[in-house]
Amino acid sequence: MKLFAIGLGPGDLDYMAPRAREALLQSDVIVGYTTYMALITELTAGKELISTGMTGETERCAAAVEEALKGKTVSVVSSGDAGIYGMASLLYELAEKHPSVEIEVIPGITAAVSAAAILGSPLTNDFAVISLSDHLTPWEIIEKRLDACSSADMVVCIYNPQSSQRSDYLQRACQISLRHKAPDTKCGYVKNAYRGDTTEVAICTLDELQSRNVDMFTTVIIGNSTTVIIDNKLVTTRGYAV
């Protein structure tokens, strides 16, 4: 009874791990969020597909465990990496009472890495990844994490920065960062990283970032005191003598 937790990477199949592709082809059933399933249609022909909307994570993973218990090989897909804001931990929780189900987590390129590569090299020194979604984590905790990381002069990579229900969350995050970081701190963001013509890239200051309009498919990187712009790329220097 095999259950794969697969990170698809940013979406372009060229950036998917070969092991992930192999697991999908081996699978009888593929489970995932509707938007992510659309990214892998050329790998799902002839497979049984189970998909739900944005808030159906528990339903999806429970269905995956149920199918695995029937003796099927099942893949649950997440964008980026399955263990970073993905479905891997939920699968382990749901399958805890079913030791016959073997779970294999296949890593993928997470959004922080994808965005960083497009922007330049902003994650060269210590950094934190923080989601602004308060669907599962209270805002009070998110704020504490933002404040602590900003006070430590860490680069902060933000997932889920803004939605129609959370239209001011990125602005809030910027204001928290500004307690400790200079207004001219270099920042950048990428929407739809490695998804063809839909990819959008911008570099700005922390002060300017407050008023930028982004969405759930955007990854934001707030630099630290050593982040600079070199040849229109966002670069966090590490301290080498050059």
Backbone as numpy.savetxt, mean C-alpha at the origin, in Angstrom:
# Nx Ny Nz CAx CAy CAz Cx Cy Cz
-4.28 -28.66 1.37 -5.14 -27.49 1.37 -4.25 -26.26 1.37
-4.14 -25.59 0.25 -3.17 -24.51 0.06 -3.89 -23.19 -0.12
-3.41 -22.18 0.61 -3.99 -20.84 0.53 -2.85 -19.85 0.37
-2.82 -19.18 -0.77 -1.79 -18.17 -1.03 -2.32 -16.78 -0.68
-1.50 -16.00 0.02 -1.76 -14.57 0.21 -0.77 -13.85 -0.68
-1.28 -13.23 -1.74 -0.41 -12.71 -2.80 -0.44 -11.19 -2.85
0.76 -10.60 -2.87 0.89 -9.18 -3.15 1.13 -8.99 -4.64
0.23 -8.27 -5.29 0.33 -8.10 -6.75 1.35 -7.05 -7.17
1.86 -6.27 -6.21 2.69 -5.14 -6.59 1.82 -3.97 -7.00
2.37 -3.02 -7.75 1.62 -1.80 -8.07 0.49 -1.99 -9.08
0.50 -3.08 -9.83 -0.59 -3.29 -10.79 -0.12 -3.72 -12.15
1.00 -3.18 -12.60 1.60 -3.60 -13.87 2.18 -5.00 -13.68
1.82 -5.94 -14.54 2.27 -7.32 -14.37 3.78 -7.47 -14.46
4.46 -6.50 -15.09 5.92 -6.54 -15.15 6.56 -6.43 -13.77
5.82 -5.87 -12.81 6.35 -5.66 -11.47 5.78 -6.66 -10.47
5.17 -7.73 -10.96 4.68 -8.80 -10.10 5.77 -9.85 -9.94
5.93 -10.38 -8.72 6.93 -11.42 -8.48 6.60 -12.67 -9.30
7.60 -13.31 -9.88 7.35 -14.55 -10.62 6.63 -15.60 -9.79
6.95 -15.69 -8.51 6.28 -16.66 -7.64 4.79 -16.36 -7.51
4.42 -15.08 -7.51 3.01 -14.70 -7.44 2.27 -15.14 -8.70
2.89 -14.91 -9.83 2.29 -15.33 -11.10 2.10 -16.85 -11.12
3.11 -17.57 -10.67 3.06 -19.03 -10.64 1.92 -19.51 -9.75
1.77 -18.89 -8.58 0.72 -19.29 -7.64 -0.67 -19.04 -8.22
-0.84 -17.92 -8.90 -2.14 -17.62 -9.52 -2.48 -18.67 -10.57
-1.50 -19.05 -11.37 -1.75 -20.05 -12.40 -2.05 -21.42 -11.81
-1.51 -21.70 -10.63 -1.75 -22.98 -9.96 -3.12 -23.03 -9.27
-3.71 -21.88 -9.03 -4.90 -21.80 -8.19 -6.17 -22.23 -8.91
-7.06 -22.84 -8.14 -8.41 -23.15 -8.63 -9.33 -21.95 -8.44
-9.11 -21.21 -7.35 -9.98 -20.09 -6.98 -9.11 -18.87 -6.70
-9.53 -17.71 -7.20 -8.82 -16.46 -6.93 -9.82 -15.49 -6.30
-9.40 -14.90 -5.18 -10.27 -14.05 -4.38 -9.64 -12.67 -4.24
-10.46 -11.61 -4.37 -9.88 -10.28 -4.20 -10.88 -9.16 -4.35
-10.43 -7.97 -4.03 -11.18 -6.74 -4.21 -11.38 -6.52 -5.71
-12.56 -6.10 -6.09 -12.93 -5.98 -7.50 -11.90 -5.21 -8.32
-11.44 -4.07 -7.82 -10.49 -3.24 -8.55 -9.18 -3.98 -8.81
-8.71 -4.74 -7.83 -7.44 -5.45 -7.99 -7.60 -6.66 -8.92
-8.75 -7.29 -8.88 -8.99 -8.42 -9.77 -8.92 -7.99 -11.23
-9.34 -6.75 -11.49 -9.32 -6.24 -12.86 -7.90 -6.09 -13.40
-6.92 -6.02 -12.51 -5.53 -5.85 -12.93 -4.89 -7.14 -13.41
-5.51 -8.28 -13.12 -4.87 -9.58 -13.42 -5.76 -10.47 -14.28
-6.61 -9.87 -15.08 -7.56 -10.66 -15.87 -6.87 -11.66 -16.79
-5.70 -11.33 -17.28 -5.03 -12.26 -18.20 -4.49 -13.50 -17.49
-4.51 -13.49 -16.15 -4.03 -14.63 -15.37 -5.16 -15.41 -14.71
-6.40 -14.97 -14.91 -7.52 -15.59 -14.18 -8.47 -16.38 -15.08
-8.15 -16.51 -16.35 -9.04 -17.24 -17.26 -9.22 -18.68 -16.80
-10.46 -19.11 -16.74 -10.78 -20.48 -16.36 -10.78 -20.73 -14.86
-10.54 -19.69 -14.08 -10.52 -19.83 -12.62 -11.89 -19.46 -12.04
-12.18 -20.00 -10.88 -13.34 -19.54 -10.12 -12.95 -18.25 -9.42
-13.75 -17.19 -9.61 -13.41 -15.88 -9.07 -14.41 -15.48 -7.99
-13.89 -14.94 -6.90 -14.72 -14.40 -5.82 -14.23 -12.99 -5.54
-15.09 -12.01 -5.74 -14.69 -10.62 -5.51 -15.79 -9.86 -4.78
-15.37 -8.88 -3.98 -16.31 -8.01 -3.27 -15.77 -6.59 -3.32
-16.56 -5.65 -2.80 -16.16 -4.25 -2.79 -15.19 -3.93 -1.67
-14.99 -2.62 -1.44 -13.95 -2.11 -0.55 -14.05 -2.63 0.88
-15.26 -2.76 1.42 -15.38 -3.13 2.83 -15.68 -4.61 3.05
-15.45 -5.44 2.03 -15.79 -6.85 2.13 -14.61 -7.75 2.45
-13.60 -7.22 3.16 -12.38 -7.99 3.39 -12.64 -9.29 4.17
-13.38 -9.19 5.26 -13.63 -10.38 6.07 -14.44 -11.41 5.30
-15.42 -10.94 4.57 -16.24 -11.84 3.74 -15.38 -12.56 2.71
-14.50 -11.83 2.04 -13.62 -12.43 1.04 -12.71 -13.48 1.64
-12.07 -13.13 2.73 -11.09 -14.05 3.32 -11.78 -15.28 3.92
-12.95 -15.10 4.50 -13.69 -16.25 5.02 -14.07 -17.19 3.89
-14.47 -16.64 2.75 -14.80 -17.46 1.59 -13.57 -18.21 1.09
-12.42 -17.55 1.14 -11.18 -18.19 0.69 -10.83 -19.38 1.58
-10.95 -19.21 2.88 -10.67 -20.32 3.80 -11.65 -21.47 3.56
-12.90 -21.13 3.36 -13.93 -22.15 3.10 -13.61 -22.95 1.85
-13.17 -22.26 0.79 -12.82 -22.96 -0.44 -11.58 -23.83 -0.26
-10.62 -23.35 0.52 -9.42 -24.14 0.78 -9.76 -25.41 1.56
-10.72 -25.31 2.47 -11.14 -26.47 3.25 -11.81 -27.53 2.39
-12.26 -27.13 1.21 -12.84 -28.08 0.26 -11.77 -28.80 -0.54
-10.51 -28.46 -0.28 -9.41 -29.10 -0.98 -8.93 -28.34 -2.20
-9.42 -27.12 -2.40 -9.01 -26.32 -3.56 -7.77 -25.50 -3.23
-7.01 -25.20 -4.26 -5.90 -24.26 -4.13 -6.43 -22.87 -4.36
-6.23 -21.99 -3.39 -6.88 -20.67 -3.40 -5.82 -19.57 -3.29
-6.00 -18.50 -4.06 -5.17 -17.31 -3.94 -6.02 -16.12 -3.53
-5.57 -15.41 -2.51 -6.20 -14.15 -2.12 -5.24 -13.04 -2.49
-5.68 -12.11 -3.32 -4.78 -11.07 -3.83 -5.01 -9.74 -3.12
-3.90 -9.06 -2.89 -3.89 -7.69 -2.38 -3.02 -6.87 -3.31
-3.26 -5.58 -3.37 -2.31 -4.74 -4.10 -1.06 -4.59 -3.26
0.04 -4.21 -3.90 1.27 -4.04 -3.15 1.74 -5.34 -2.54
1.87 -5.35 -1.21 2.31 -6.52 -0.47 1.18 -7.00 0.43
0.93 -8.31 0.45 -0.20 -8.86 1.20 -0.04 -8.70 2.70
1.18 -8.48 3.18 1.41 -8.32 4.61 1.50 -6.88 5.06
1.37 -5.93 4.13 1.39 -4.51 4.48 0.03 -3.92 4.13
-0.82 -3.76 5.14 -2.21 -3.33 4.96 -2.96 -4.26 4.01
-2.51 -5.51 3.90 -3.15 -6.47 3.01 -3.91 -7.53 3.78
-4.19 -8.64 3.10 -5.08 -9.66 3.65 -4.38 -10.77 4.41
-3.05 -10.78 4.45 -2.33 -11.91 5.06 -2.71 -12.12 6.52
-2.71 -11.06 7.32 -2.98 -11.23 8.76 -4.41 -11.72 9.00
-5.36 -11.20 8.23 -6.75 -11.63 8.39 -6.92 -13.10 8.04
-6.22 -13.55 7.01 -6.27 -14.97 6.65 -5.74 -15.85 7.77
-4.64 -15.43 8.39 -4.10 -16.20 9.51 -5.11 -16.26 10.66
-5.77 -15.14 10.93 -6.76 -15.12 12.01 -7.92 -16.07 11.72
-8.44 -16.01 10.50 -9.60 -16.81 10.15 -9.28 -18.30 10.02
-8.04 -18.60 9.67 -7.65 -20.00 9.48 -7.03 -20.62 10.72
-6.97 -19.87 11.81 -6.30 -20.34 13.02 -6.86 -21.67 13.52
-8.16 -21.87 13.38 -8.81 -23.10 13.87 -8.78 -24.22 12.84
-8.11 -23.97 11.73 -8.06 -24.97 10.65 -6.60 -25.25 10.28
-5.87 -25.98 11.12 -4.44 -26.20 10.87 -4.15 -26.95 9.58
-5.16 -27.58 9.00 -4.94 -28.29 7.74 -4.74 -27.34 6.57
-5.13 -26.08 6.76 -4.96 -25.08 5.70 -3.56 -24.49 5.80
-2.76 -24.71 4.76 -1.40 -24.18 4.72 -1.41 -22.82 4.02
-0.95 -21.79 4.72 -0.92 -20.44 4.15 0.51 -20.10 3.73
0.65 -19.62 2.52 1.94 -19.12 2.03 1.76 -17.67 1.62
2.53 -16.79 2.24 2.50 -15.37 1.91 3.57 -15.09 0.86
3.14 -14.54 -0.27 4.06 -14.21 -1.36 4.22 -12.69 -1.41
5.43 -12.18 -1.17 5.61 -10.74 -1.08 5.45 -10.03 -2.41
5.09 -8.77 -2.31 4.96 -7.93 -3.49 5.54 -6.56 -3.23
5.66 -5.75 -4.25 6.21 -4.39 -4.12 5.12 -3.50 -3.53
5.33 -3.01 -2.31 4.34 -2.16 -1.67 4.35 -0.75 -2.25
3.27 -0.02 -2.02 3.09 1.30 -2.63 4.20 2.27 -2.25
4.73 2.17 -1.03 5.80 3.07 -0.62 7.01 2.93 -1.53
7.35 1.70 -1.86 8.51 1.44 -2.71 8.24 1.88 -4.15
7.04 1.60 -4.63 6.68 2.02 -5.99 6.74 3.54 -6.14
6.10 4.23 -5.20 6.09 5.70 -5.27 7.49 6.27 -5.13
8.26 5.70 -4.21 9.61 6.20 -3.98 10.48 6.07 -5.23
10.36 4.96 -5.93 11.18 4.75 -7.13 10.83 5.76 -8.22
9.55 6.08 -8.34 9.13 7.05 -9.35 9.58 8.45 -8.96
9.50 8.78 -7.68 9.87 10.12 -7.21 11.38 10.33 -7.20
12.14 9.26 -7.02 13.60 9.37 -6.95 14.17 8.40 -5.95
14.54 8.91 -4.77 15.05 8.04 -3.70 14.78 8.69 -2.34
13.52 8.86 -1.98 13.21 9.56 -0.73 13.23 8.69 0.52
13.38 7.37 0.39 13.32 6.48 1.56 14.69 5.92 1.92
15.74 6.65 1.57 17.10 6.14 1.75 17.49 6.04 3.21
16.84 6.82 4.08 17.13 6.75 5.51 15.86 6.29 6.23
15.86 6.33 7.56 14.73 5.81 8.33 13.41 6.45 7.90
12.39 5.61 7.78 11.08 6.12 7.39 9.98 5.29 8.04
8.77 5.85 8.05 7.60 5.16 8.58 6.50 5.16 7.53
5.68 4.12 7.57 4.51 4.05 6.70 3.27 4.13 7.58
2.41 5.10 7.30 1.22 5.32 8.13 0.01 5.47 7.22
-1.05 4.74 7.53 -2.31 4.89 6.80 -3.18 5.92 7.50
-3.80 6.80 6.73 -4.72 7.79 7.31 -6.15 7.27 7.39
-6.38 6.05 6.96 -7.73 5.50 7.06 -8.06 5.17 8.52
-9.14 5.74 9.03 -9.56 5.45 10.40 -10.71 4.45 10.44
-10.85 3.67 9.39 -11.89 2.63 9.36 -11.62 1.57 10.43
-10.36 1.21 10.63 -10.00 0.20 11.61 -9.12 0.74 12.73
-8.46 1.86 12.50 -7.58 2.47 13.50 -8.11 3.85 13.87
-8.38 4.11 15.15 -8.92 5.43 15.54 -7.97 6.56 15.16
-8.57 7.70 14.80 -7.76 8.85 14.39 -6.80 9.27 15.49
-7.20 9.16 16.75 -6.33 9.58 17.85 -5.00 8.82 17.82
-5.05 7.55 17.47 -3.82 6.75 17.37 -3.01 7.16 16.15
-3.70 7.37 15.04 -3.02 7.83 13.82 -2.28 9.13 14.08
-2.94 10.05 14.77 -2.33 11.35 15.07 -1.08 11.19 15.94
-1.15 10.31 16.94 0.02 10.07 17.79 1.19 9.54 16.98
0.90 8.64 16.05 1.96 8.07 15.24 2.58 9.11 14.31
1.73 9.93 13.71 2.23 10.99 12.84 3.11 11.96 13.62
2.64 12.33 14.81 3.37 13.29 15.62 4.72 12.72 16.05
4.72 11.46 16.48 5.96 10.84 16.95 6.98 10.72 15.82
6.54 10.28 14.66 7.46 10.11 13.54 7.98 11.45 13.02
7.12 12.45 13.01 7.54 13.77 12.57 8.54 14.38 13.55
8.30 14.19 14.85 9.21 14.75 15.86 10.57 14.07 15.81
10.61 12.84 15.31 11.88 12.11 15.18 12.57 12.39 13.85
12.05 13.31 13.07 12.61 13.69 11.77 12.67 12.51 10.81
11.67 11.65 10.87 11.59 10.53 9.95 10.86 10.96 8.68
11.24 10.37 7.55 10.42 10.46 6.35 9.14 9.69 6.63
8.00 10.25 6.25 6.71 9.60 6.50 6.03 9.33 5.17
5.73 8.07 4.93 5.02 7.66 3.73 3.56 7.41 4.12
2.64 8.08 3.45 1.23 8.03 3.83 0.42 7.25 2.80
-0.29 6.23 3.32 -1.25 5.47 2.52 -2.66 6.00 2.81
-3.57 5.78 1.88 -4.98 6.17 2.05 -5.12 7.61 2.54
-4.52 8.56 1.84 -4.44 9.92 2.38 -5.76 10.69 2.40
-6.69 10.33 1.54 -7.89 11.16 1.41 -8.98 10.40 0.68
-10.22 10.62 1.09 -11.37 10.04 0.40 -12.52 11.02 0.49
-13.64 10.70 -0.13 -14.79 11.61 -0.09 -15.30 11.79 1.34
-15.14 10.74 2.17 -15.58 10.84 3.56 -14.50 11.44 4.46
-13.26 11.50 3.98 -12.14 11.99 4.78 -11.40 13.07 3.98
-12.13 14.08 3.56 -11.59 15.05 2.61 -10.51 15.94 3.21
-10.42 16.04 4.53 -9.43 16.93 5.14 -8.32 16.18 5.87
-8.23 14.86 5.70 -7.27 14.10 6.48 -5.82 14.37 6.08
-5.56 14.56 4.81 -4.19 14.88 4.40 -3.80 16.25 4.97
-4.71 17.20 4.92 -4.44 18.52 5.50 -4.12 18.39 6.99
-4.90 17.57 7.68 -4.64 17.34 9.11 -3.25 16.75 9.32
-2.89 15.77 8.49 -1.59 15.13 8.62 -0.46 16.14 8.39
-0.64 17.01 7.43 0.36 18.05 7.15 0.50 18.99 8.34
-0.62 19.36 8.94 -0.58 20.27 10.07 0.11 19.63 11.28
-0.10 18.34 11.45 0.61 17.63 12.53 2.11 17.60 12.23
2.46 17.33 10.99 3.87 17.29 10.60 4.53 18.66 10.78
3.77 19.71 10.52 4.31 21.07 10.62 4.62 21.48 12.06
4.18 20.70 13.02 4.57 20.97 14.41 6.07 20.78 14.57
6.66 19.93 13.73 8.06 19.55 13.88 8.90 19.77 12.63
8.26 19.82 11.47 8.98 19.95 10.20 8.81 21.35 9.63
9.80 21.79 8.89 9.76 23.12 8.28 8.73 23.16 7.14
8.09 24.31 6.91 7.11 24.42 5.82 7.69 24.09 4.46
9.00 24.32 4.27 9.61 24.04 2.96 10.17 22.62 2.86
9.81 21.74 3.80 10.21 20.34 3.72 9.75 19.76 2.38
10.64 19.06 1.72 10.33 18.54 0.39 9.44 17.29 0.49
8.41 17.26 -0.35 7.43 16.17 -0.35 7.13 15.76 -1.79
6.45 14.66 -1.93 6.01 14.23 -3.25 4.86 13.24 -3.13
4.17 13.04 -4.22 3.10 12.03 -4.22 2.92 11.45 -5.61
2.43 10.21 -5.61 2.24 9.48 -6.86 0.86 8.84 -6.83
0.11 9.03 -7.88 -1.19 8.38 -8.04 -1.06 7.29 -9.10
-1.64 6.13 -8.81 -1.64 5.01 -9.76 -0.24 4.67 -10.24
0.65 4.43 -9.30 2.04 4.11 -9.66 2.12 2.90 -10.59
2.86 3.04 -11.67 3.09 1.98 -12.65 1.78 1.43 -13.23
0.84 2.30 -13.45 -0.40 1.89 -14.10 -0.61 2.69 -15.38
0.41 2.67 -16.21 0.34 3.25 -17.54 0.11 4.74 -17.55
-0.76 5.18 -18.46 -1.00 6.60 -18.65 -1.75 7.25 -17.50
-2.25 6.45 -16.56 -3.00 7.03 -15.44 -2.08 7.48 -14.30
-0.78 7.17 -14.39 0.15 7.56 -13.33 0.33 9.08 -13.30
0.23 9.65 -12.10 0.43 11.08 -11.91 1.47 11.29 -10.81
2.38 12.25 -11.03 3.49 12.47 -10.11 3.61 13.96 -9.82
3.89 14.30 -8.56 4.09 15.71 -8.19 5.09 15.81 -7.06
5.89 16.88 -7.09 6.80 17.23 -6.01 6.44 18.62 -5.52
6.40 18.79 -4.19 5.99 20.07 -3.63 6.60 20.22 -2.24
6.29 21.32 -1.58 6.71 21.50 -0.18 5.60 21.00 0.74
5.94 20.84 2.00 4.95 20.42 2.99 3.84 21.46 3.11
4.18 22.71 3.06 3.18 23.76 3.12 2.22 23.67 1.93
2.75 23.43 0.75 1.92 23.31 -0.45 1.07 22.04 -0.43
1.60 20.99 0.18 0.91 19.70 0.21 -0.45 19.81 0.90
-0.57 20.71 1.84 -1.82 20.87 2.59 -3.04 21.08 1.70
-2.83 21.77 0.60 -3.96 22.13 -0.27 -4.09 21.25 -1.50
-3.27 20.21 -1.60 -3.33 19.34 -2.77 -4.49 18.35 -2.65
-5.11 18.05 -3.77 -6.24 17.12 -3.82 -5.76 15.76 -4.30
-5.83 14.78 -3.43 -5.38 13.43 -3.77 -6.51 12.44 -3.48
-6.24 11.15 -3.70 -7.28 10.15 -3.46 -6.68 8.88 -2.87
-7.50 7.83 -2.76 -7.08 6.59 -2.13 -6.04 5.83 -2.94
-5.89 6.18 -4.22 -4.90 5.50 -5.06 -3.59 6.28 -5.12
-3.45 7.26 -4.21 -2.27 8.11 -4.15 -1.43 7.76 -2.93
-0.13 7.71 -3.11 0.81 7.53 -2.00 1.59 8.82 -1.83
1.62 9.32 -0.61 2.26 10.60 -0.30 3.53 10.37 0.51
4.60 11.05 0.17 5.84 10.95 0.93 6.23 12.34 1.43
6.32 12.46 2.76 6.76 13.70 3.40 8.21 13.51 3.81
9.08 14.32 3.29 10.50 14.16 3.52 10.94 14.56 4.93
12.25 14.44 5.18 12.80 14.89 6.46 13.74 16.07 6.20
14.54 16.41 7.20 15.38 17.61 7.08 16.51 17.46 6.08
16.79 16.22 5.65 17.85 16.01 4.66 17.31 15.70 3.27
16.01 15.77 3.09 15.41 15.50 1.78 15.57 16.71 0.88
16.07 16.48 -0.32 16.34 17.57 -1.26 15.77 17.19 -2.64
15.83 18.15 -3.54 15.43 17.90 -4.93 16.68 17.94 -5.79
16.94 16.85 -6.51 18.09 16.75 -7.41 17.56 16.35 -8.78
17.79 17.21 -9.76 17.32 16.92 -11.13 15.83 16.56 -11.15
15.06 17.34 -10.42 13.60 17.16 -10.35 13.19 15.83 -9.73
14.07 15.26 -8.93 13.76 14.04 -8.20 13.86 14.29 -6.69
13.03 13.58 -5.94 13.00 13.72 -4.49 14.02 12.73 -3.90
15.03 13.27 -3.19 16.13 12.43 -2.70 16.39 12.74 -1.23
16.38 11.71 -0.40 16.77 11.86 1.00 18.22 11.42 1.12
19.09 12.40 1.41 20.51 12.08 1.51 20.77 11.33 2.81
21.81 10.49 2.78 22.08 9.63 3.93 23.28 10.07 4.75
24.06 10.99 4.21 25.19 11.51 4.98 26.54 11.14 4.46
26.59 10.50 3.28 27.88 10.16 2.69 28.64 11.43 2.32
29.96 11.37 2.40 30.80 12.48 1.96 30.91 12.42 0.45
30.39 13.44 -0.23 30.44 13.45 -1.70 31.03 14.77 -2.18
